[in-house]
Amino acid sequence: MGRFWHSFADMSAIQERGELVLDRGEGVHVWDEDGRRYLDATAGLWYCNVGYGRGEIADAAAAQLRRLSAYSTFGDVSNRPAIELAERVADLSPDPDSRVFFTSGGSDSIDTAAKMARRYWQLLGQTDRTMFITRESAYHGMHVAGTSLAGIAANAAGYGPFVGDVARVPWDSPDALRDAIDAATPERVAAFFCEPVIGAGGVFAPPEGYLERVRSICRDAGVLFVADEVITGFGRTGDWFASNRWELGPDLITCWNGTAGLWRHGYTYSGHATVAAAAMANLDILEREALPKRALELESDLADALTPLAAHPMVEEVRAGTGVLAAVQLSAQAIVEDSTLPARAVRACREAGVMTRSLATGGLQVSPALVIGRAELKELGDGIRAALDSLT
């Protein structure tokens, strides 16, 4: 057993069974060190929208590494790739006048947004506005703020309180949000954090009219609306941002801002020159191949490939039909009878040539790269079915 400590892992189980060591990727497939191929149903962890093996991204990163690998962007220091990337992301966002603050990942972004929301109200002299409202089943990363905002109980258990003043409401009830704001009084609520489509909590698309209503409630109460688009951004829901698709007009999309004056916050790798250069190449691919539009077309194709699985005795339901996001929900009763079922289902999928993982609900995550084709969708559906058959 090596010394690498895995994320979200039972290390004793890994020590017993060993690791799956991946070696390379191309398109929607990855290979392990033994040469076995797997269809990657998760796009890494929701993020590999353009697929693996994109040489132009590697070339862009290599060229920037040779020129200037990185430098802190604290104070007035910048670099050309970061400047150009910020302009491009702002142009793609719902508000072209937005400002872009770069972080090192989704959890960083949530911590930044939480600090930003509180700082905004402090600057306006409304110092009592410190409360955050989030939703049950929500996942907002695993830093201190994200753990406190979690609507997935297991992710927050065992640490004690981190950030106070957090209220949770049912994920599908606008009325519950309004009641929570009224109960606290609007003068105390800083922000409402909302994933347009709940991801790690189980892949739950918003009920008809939900996003429009909660956005209106926040606007009427003067509460900042934070759209957590770590999963739904950059094409996965059929537009560059889910906020564009549902015309949300958020105050923050994960981490963009318009505050003035000195803000004592930042990260060592904010605006990392090499990462920014690679990101520009990634956006080139998304635009050239019209992958956000492709995601809208895949919406029904993915649902068609997975819906037949709903009839399987091991499956409770298939949640699909909003972008390239889906979950094959295992039977709740079967999970009650055998708590190891989700983990065994993930391993069975690997044996059948499909890489997936278990979500908070015990569902199997399906969020492949946006370049997946019909033949690969069939491979995906057939692989999951074979895995489920092996468990019955």
N, C-alpha and C positions, 0 to 999 in steps of 0.2 A: 504494500500500500504506500503510495507516494504521500507527499506533504501538501498537496493542493486541496484546499478546503472549498468544497463546492457550495454554490448558492442554493437556498431552498432545498437542502438535501439532508437525508439521514446518513451521516457518514459511516455509521456502523454497518448499515445495509450495503453501502458501496464497498466497504472493506470486505464484506462477505462475498458479494457478487462480482466485484470489479467494475472498472469504468468502461464506458463506450467512448473510444477516442476517435474523433472525426479527423479526417485527413484533408479533404478537398470538397469543393462544391462547383456545380455547373448548372445554370438554369434553376429548376425547382428541385434538383436532386443534390444530395450529399453522399460521400463515401467514407467508410471508416478505414482504419489502417489495415484491415484484412481484405479490403477491396470490395466489400459489400455495399450495394447501392440502396439508398432510402429516398423516398419522396418526402420532402420536408413540408409537412402540413402546417408549420407554424411560422415560416419565414424567419427563422432564427428565434426571435421572440417578438413577433408582430412587425419587425422593422425592415426586413430585406425585401422591399417592394419590387426592386428591379431584377431580383434573382442573383445567383452567384456567378462568379467567373467573368465579371465585366472588366475587360482589359483596360478600357479607357479610364476607369476610376483608379485602377492601380497605376496607370501611367501618369495621371494628374497628380496623385500623391507622391510618386517618385520624383517627378520634376520639381515639385515644391520642396521636398526634402532636400534636394540638392541646392536649391536656391536660398531658402530660409525655412528651416523645419518648424520653428515655433518661436514665439516671444510673448511675454506677458503684455496684455492690453490694458493694464492698470493705467490710470491717469490719461494722458493724451497720446499714448502710443498705440499704433494700429498697424495693420498690414493689408495689402491690396485684396487678397482673397476674402478676408473677413468683411471688409467694406462692401465688396461686390455681392457677397452672399447675403448680407443684411438687406441690401437694396432689393435683391431678387425675392427674398422671402417676404418682405413687406409688400411688394407688388402682388404677390400671390395671395396675401391674406385678405380678409374681408374689408380691412381699412388700409388703403395704400399709404396713409399718413402715419401708420404705426411705427414704433421703434422696436428694434430687435435686440434682445440681450441674450448672448450665447452662454449656455451652461455645458456641463459634461454628460448630461443624461436626464432622463425623465424625472427621477427622484430629486435631482438638483433643481429642476425646473419648478416642481411643486413647492419646495422649500423657498425658492426665490419668489414665487407668486404669493405665498402666504406672507412673507416679510413685506413685499411690495404693497399688498392690500392694506396691511396695518399701517405702514409708513404713509400711504396716501391719506388716510384719515387723520393721522397725527399732524401732517402738514396743514390740513384744513381746520385744525383745532378741534376736531371731533374725537377726542381722546378715549371716549368710552366705546368706540366701535372696534372691539377686539374679537368679537365672536365669529366663528366660522360655522357654516352649515354644510353638511355633506350628506350623501345618500347611502342607505344600506346596500350592500354588495359592491360598493365602490372600491377601486384600487387606485391609490394616488402615490405609489412609490413606497420606498422603505427607509427614507431618511426620517429625521425626527418629526417634521411636520406631516409628511405623508403617512407615517405610522399612526399618528394621532388622528388624521382625517380618515383613516381606513374604515370602510364599511364591511370589511371581511374580518370577523372577530378574531380568527386564528392569527392574523398578521399583527394584531395589536396586543395579543395575550402574552403575559409573562414579563412585561417591561415596567409596568406601573405607568402613571400619567407622565406625558411629555409636555405637549401643548394643551393648556386648559382652554375653556370657552369653546368647546366643539359640541354641536348638536347634530344628530343624525335623523333623517326622515326616510320613510319608505321610498324606494327608488322610482316608483311609478305614480306618485300622488302629488300633483301640484297643490292641492288643498292642504296637504300636510306641510308643505314648505311655507305656504302663507300663514298657517296656524303657528308654526315655529317662529317665524319672524314677528308675528303679533305678540306671542307669549314673551319673547325676549325684549320686545319693542324694537322697531327699526333703528333707533338711535344707538343700539348696542351691536348690531350685526355688520360686520365688515364685508363678508363675501360669501357667496354660494359657489361651491366647487361642483362641477358637473361634467361627467364624461358623456358626450353625445350618444355614444353607444358604449354601454358598460362592457369592459373587456375581460380582465382576469377574474372578475366576480361571476362570470358565467356566460358572457356574450348575450346581453339583453338589449335589443333595439328599443328605441323610445316608443311608447304607445302613441297612437295617432294624436297629434296636437299637444303632446306633453311638453316638448321643448319650447314651443311658442308660448305656452301658458307660463312656464316657470321663468322664461325670459321677461315676460310682461310683469310678473309679480316682483321680480328683482328691480326692474326699472321703476315701477310705481313706488317701491319702498326705498329707493335710493341705495340698494345693496349691490355691490360689485358682482358681476357675473363672470366667473372664471371657467372657461371651456378647457377641460383637460383633454388635449388632442394628441397626447403622446402615442396613442394607438391609432386614432382615426385620421390623423393628418397625413398629408402628402399622398393623396390619391386613394387610400384604402376604402373610403365610403363613396367613391364615385365623383368626387370633386377634390380640389387641392386641400381643402379643409372641410370637415363636417359642418363647421360654422357657416361656410359658404352655401352648402347644400340646403341647410335649414334656415338660412338668413338670420342667424342669431345675433350678429352685431355684438360680440362679447367685449367686455372691458379688458380682459386679458385672455390670450390663447396660450395657455401653459406658462409662457414667459415672455411677454412683450409689454412695453410700458412707454409712458410719456411723461414721467416725472422730471422735474427740474431741480437743479442744485446738486450738491454733493450727496451721493448715496454710498454709504460705507458698506459695500457688498460686492463680492466678485469671486471668481474662481481662477486658479492658476492657469487652467487651459481654456478659459473663455476666449473665443475668437482664435483658436488654434489654427495657424496658417495652413498646415498640411491637411487637417480635417476639413477646413473650409474649401480648399481646392478640390478635395475628393467630393465634397457635397455639391459643388458646382457641377462637376461631371455627372453626378447622380441625377441632379435636376435636369441636365441636358437630356439624359436618357428618358426620364419621365415625360418630358415635353415632346421630344422627337417621336417617341413611340405612343404618345397620347395615352399613357397608362391610367390616368384618372378616369378618362372616358372608357377605357377598357374595363376598369373595375365596375363601372355601372353596367356594362354588358355581362360581366361575369356574375353579377348579383343573382340572376335567375339560373345561370348555368351551374353555379355552385349549389344552389338550392335543389336543382333537379338531380344532381349527382348524389346528394346526401339524403334527400327526403325518403327514398325507399328504405333507408336504414331505420326509420321510425317504426316499422312493422316488426323489427327484430325483437325477440323476447327479452334481450338484455337492455333495450333502449326505451326510455320514457318519452322522449321527444327529440326532435331535431330543430334547433333554432337557427334559421338562415333566412336570407332574403333582403338583408341590408348591407350592401357593399360586399367586400371579400372577407367576411367575418361569419363564423358559424360555430356551433357547439353541438356535438352529439352527446346528449344527456343520458347517462346511464341510469338505470332504474333505481329510484330512491330506496325502494324496499330491499332491493338486492344489496345496496350499499349498507343499509342498516344490518342486514344479515351477515355481511362480510365487508368490514371496513377496508380490507386490502384490495377490494375489487378495482377501484380506479387505477392504482399503481400496477396491478396485474394486467389491466386492459392496455395501459401504455406500453408495457413490455411485450404484450401479445401483438400490438400494432408494429412494434419494431421487428418482431419475428416475421411479420407479414410484409415488411418493407416500407413502413410508414412511420415517420418521426412525428410524434405529437406529445402532448402533456396533459395532465389532469388540471382542470380549473377548480375554483373554490366550491362549485356545486357538485363536483364529481362528473362533470362533462368533459369530453375530449375536445381540445382546442383545434379549430381549423381556420387558418388564416394564411394560406399559401401566398407566394410571390404573385404579383399581378400579371406575370408573364405566363402563367399556367394555361395549358391548352386543353381541348376536349379529351384527348387521349389520356392526358395526365390526370384529369378530373375523374375519369373512369378508373384509372389505376388507384387513385385515392379512395374512391368509394368501395372498390373491390377489396382493397387492402384492409380497410376498417372492418368490412363485413367478415372477411376471413379471420380477423383477430377476434371478433365477437363470437364467431362460430366456435373457435377453439376454447372459449371460456364456458360454453354451455354443456 
